[in-house]
Amino acid sequence: MKRKVMLGALLWTLLITLLHIQQNVGFSNLVRKVEVMRGERPADLIVGFLPVT
């Protein structure tokens, strides 16, 4: 019984984590960030523009 509860809790945590990543980050964006961190891909430079009046 105890093993069944632990397995259920582990699967639930994994499911919630995967859903969170998909909804908030997206797997393609996550893969791109991991490639940049591992040095397989150069980082994208994003330059913002703030108009001054």
DSSP file (Angstrom, degrees, kcal/mol; ACC not computed):
  #  RESIDUE AA STRUCTURE BP1 BP2  ACC     N-H-->O    O-->H-N    N-H-->O    O-->H-N    TCO  KAPPA ALPHA  PHI   PSI    X-CA   Y-CA   Z-CA
    1    1 A M     >        0   0    0      0, 0.0     4,-2.1     0, 0.0     5,-0.2   0.000 360.0 360.0 360.0 -44.4    0.0    0.0    0.0
    2    2 A K  H  >  +     0   0    0      1,-0.2     4,-2.2     2,-0.2     5,-0.2   0.893 360.0  49.9 -64.2 -39.4    2.8    2.4    0.9
    3    3 A R  H  > S+     0   0    0      1,-0.2     4,-2.5     2,-0.2    -1,-0.2   0.880 108.8  53.1 -65.3 -38.5    4.6    1.8   -2.3
    4    4 A K  H  > S+     0   0    0      2,-0.2     4,-2.3     1,-0.2    -2,-0.2   0.895 109.7  47.8 -64.8 -41.1    1.4    2.3   -4.3
    5    5 A V  H  X S+     0   0    0     -4,-2.1     4,-2.5     2,-0.2    -2,-0.2   0.915 112.5  48.6 -66.4 -43.5    0.9    5.7   -2.6
    6    6 A M  H  X S+     0   0    0     -4,-2.2     4,-2.3     2,-0.2    -2,-0.2   0.905 112.1  48.7 -64.2 -41.2    4.5    6.8   -3.2
    7    7 A L  H  X S+     0   0    0     -4,-2.5     4,-2.6     2,-0.2    -1,-0.2   0.908 111.9  49.7 -64.7 -41.8    4.3    5.7   -6.9
    8    8 A G  H  X S+     0   0    0     -4,-2.3     4,-2.4     2,-0.2    -2,-0.2   0.907 111.7  48.0 -62.4 -42.6    1.0    7.6   -7.3
    9    9 A A  H  X S+     0   0    0     -4,-2.5     4,-2.3     2,-0.2    -2,-0.2   0.890 112.1  49.8 -66.0 -39.6    2.5   10.8   -5.7
   10   10 A L  H  X S+     0   0    0     -4,-2.3     4,-2.3     2,-0.2    -2,-0.2   0.926 112.6  46.2 -65.1 -45.2    5.6   10.5   -7.9
   11   11 A L  H  X S+     0   0    0     -4,-2.6     4,-2.6     2,-0.2    -2,-0.2   0.900 112.3  51.4 -64.0 -40.6    3.5   10.1  -11.1
   12   12 A W  H  X S+     0   0    0     -4,-2.4     4,-2.6     2,-0.2     5,-0.2   0.920 110.7  48.2 -62.4 -44.5    1.2   13.0  -10.1
   13   13 A T  H  X S+     0   0    0     -4,-2.3     4,-2.3     1,-0.2    -2,-0.2   0.908 112.3  49.0 -62.8 -42.7    4.2   15.3   -9.5
   14   14 A L  H  X S+     0   0    0     -4,-2.3     4,-2.4     2,-0.2    -2,-0.2   0.916 112.0  48.9 -63.2 -44.0    5.8   14.3  -12.8
   15   15 A L  H  X S+     0   0    0     -4,-2.6     4,-2.4     2,-0.2     5,-0.2   0.933 112.4  47.1 -62.4 -47.4    2.5   15.0  -14.6
   16   16 A I  H  X S+     0   0    0     -4,-2.6     4,-2.2     1,-0.2    -1,-0.2   0.892 112.2  51.1 -63.0 -39.7    1.9   18.4  -13.0
   17   17 A T  H  X S+     0   0    0     -4,-2.3     4,-2.4    -5,-0.2    -2,-0.2   0.929 111.1  47.2 -64.0 -45.5    5.6   19.4  -13.7
   18   18 A L  H  X S+     0   0    0     -4,-2.4     4,-2.3     1,-0.2    -2,-0.2   0.905 112.9  48.8 -64.2 -41.3    5.3   18.4  -17.4
   19   19 A L  H  X S+     0   0    0     -4,-2.4     4,-2.4     2,-0.2    -1,-0.2   0.894 110.6  51.6 -64.5 -38.9    2.0   20.3  -17.8
   20   20 A H  H  X S+     0   0    0     -4,-2.2     4,-2.5    -5,-0.2     5,-0.4   0.920 110.3  48.2 -63.3 -44.6    3.4   23.3  -16.1
   21   21 A I  H  X>S+     0   0    0     -4,-2.4     5,-3.4     1,-0.2     4,-2.2   0.928 113.1  48.2 -62.4 -44.3    6.4   23.4  -18.5
   22   22 A Q  H  <5S+     0   0    0     -4,-2.3    -2,-0.2     3,-0.2    -1,-0.2   0.912 116.8  41.6 -64.4 -42.6    4.2   23.0  -21.5
   23   23 A Q  H  <5S+     0   0    0     -4,-2.4    -2,-0.2    -5,-0.2    -1,-0.2   0.888 127.5  27.3 -73.5 -39.3    1.8   25.8  -20.5
   24   24 A N  H  <5S+     0   0    0     -4,-2.5    -3,-0.2    -5,-0.2    -2,-0.2   0.769 138.1  11.1 -99.7 -28.7    4.3   28.3  -19.2
   25   25 A V  T  <5S-     0   0    0     -4,-2.2     4,-0.2    -5,-0.4    -3,-0.2   0.752  88.3-133.7-117.9 -46.6    7.5   27.7  -21.1
   26   26 A G     >< -     0   0    0     -5,-3.4     4,-2.0    -6,-0.1    -4,-0.1   0.302  20.3-107.9  89.4 137.2    6.9   25.3  -24.0
   27   27 A F  H  > S+     0   0    0      1,-0.2     4,-2.6     2,-0.2     5,-0.2   0.848 116.4  55.3 -69.2 -33.6    9.1   22.3  -24.7
   28   28 A S  H  > S+     0   0    0      2,-0.2     4,-1.9     1,-0.2    -1,-0.2   0.909 110.9  45.3 -66.4 -40.0   10.7   23.8  -27.8
   29   29 A N  H  > S+     0   0    0     -4,-0.2     4,-2.1     2,-0.2    -1,-0.2   0.879 112.7  51.4 -68.0 -37.8   11.7   26.9  -25.9
   30   30 A L  H  X S+     0   0    0     -4,-2.0     4,-2.2     2,-0.2    -2,-0.2   0.908 109.5  49.4 -65.3 -42.3   13.1   24.8  -23.1
   31   31 A V  H  X S+     0   0    0     -4,-2.6     4,-2.2     1,-0.2    -2,-0.2   0.901 110.2  51.7 -63.2 -40.8   15.1   22.6  -25.5
   32   32 A R  H  X S+     0   0    0     -4,-1.9     4,-1.9     1,-0.2    -2,-0.2   0.904 109.7  49.2 -62.3 -42.5   16.5   25.8  -27.1
   33   33 A K  H  X S+     0   0    0     -4,-2.1     4,-2.3     1,-0.2    -1,-0.2   0.883 110.3  50.4 -65.8 -38.3   17.6   27.1  -23.6
   34   34 A V  H  X S+     0   0    0     -4,-2.2     4,-2.1     2,-0.2     6,-0.2   0.898 108.7  52.5 -66.4 -39.5   19.2   23.9  -22.7
   35   35 A E  H  X>S+     0   0    0     -4,-2.2     5,-2.1     1,-0.2     6,-1.0   0.890 110.3  48.3 -62.7 -38.8   21.2   23.9  -26.0
   36   36 A V  H ><5S+     0   0    0     -4,-1.9     3,-0.9     4,-0.2    -2,-0.2   0.918 111.3  49.9 -66.4 -43.1   22.4   27.4  -25.3
   37   37 A M  H 3<5S+     0   0    0     -4,-2.3    -2,-0.2     1,-0.2    -1,-0.2   0.845 111.2  49.1 -65.6 -33.0   23.5   26.4  -21.8
   38   38 A R  H 3<5S-     0   0    0     -4,-2.1    -1,-0.2    -5,-0.1    -2,-0.2   0.543 115.1-116.5 -83.3  -6.6   25.3   23.4  -23.1
   39   39 A G  T <<5S+     0   0    0     -3,-0.9    -3,-0.2    -4,-0.5    -2,-0.1   0.617  83.0 118.7  84.0  13.0   27.1   25.5  -25.7
   40   40 A E  S   <S+     0   0    0     -5,-2.1    -4,-0.2    -6,-0.2    -5,-0.1   0.641  78.2  29.3 -83.2 -15.1   25.6   23.7  -28.7
   41   41 A R  S    S-     0   0    0     -6,-1.0    -2,-0.2    -9,-0.1    -1,-0.2  -0.999  86.5-111.1-146.2 138.6   23.9   26.8  -30.0
   42   42 A P        -     0   0    0      0, 0.0     2,-0.2     0, 0.0    -6,-0.1  -0.424  41.1-105.9 -71.2 149.6   24.7   30.5  -29.7
   43   43 A A        -     0   0    0     -7,-0.1     2,-0.4    -2,-0.1   -10,-0.0  -0.471  30.7-116.5 -74.3 143.6   22.5   32.7  -27.6
   44   44 A D        -     0   0    0     -2,-0.2     2,-0.7     1,-0.0    -1,-0.1  -0.662  22.9-140.3 -79.8 132.3   20.0   35.0  -29.3
   45   45 A L        -     0   0    0     -2,-0.4     2,-0.6     2,-0.0    -1,-0.0  -0.854  16.2-166.1 -96.4 118.1   20.7   38.7  -28.5
   46   46 A I        -     0   0    0     -2,-0.7     2,-0.6     2,-0.0    -2,-0.0  -0.917   1.4-165.9-108.2 120.0   17.5   40.6  -28.0
   47   47 A V        -     0   0    0     -2,-0.6     2,-0.2     2,-0.0    -2,-0.0  -0.912   7.7-152.8-109.2 124.8   17.9   44.3  -28.1
   48   48 A G        -     0   0    0     -2,-0.6     2,-0.5     2,-0.0    -2,-0.0  -0.550   2.9-144.0 -92.9 161.2   15.0   46.4  -26.8
   49   49 A F        -     0   0    0     -2,-0.2    -2,-0.0     2,-0.0     0, 0.0  -0.984  12.5-174.8-129.0 121.4   14.1   49.9  -27.9
   50   50 A L        -     0   0    0     -2,-0.5     2,-0.1     2,-0.0    -2,-0.0  -0.955  24.0-134.9-114.1 114.0   12.7   52.5  -25.5
   51   51 A P        -     0   0    0      0, 0.0     2,-0.5     0, 0.0    -2,-0.0  -0.423  14.2-147.2 -69.0 140.9   11.8   55.8  -27.2
   52   52 A V              0   0    0      1,-0.1    -2,-0.0    -2,-0.1     0, 0.0  -0.931 360.0 360.0-111.0 127.4   12.9   58.9  -25.4
   53   53 A T              0   0    0     -2,-0.5    -1,-0.1     0, 0.0     0, 0.0   0.393 360.0 360.0-117.3 360.0   10.7   62.0  -25.6
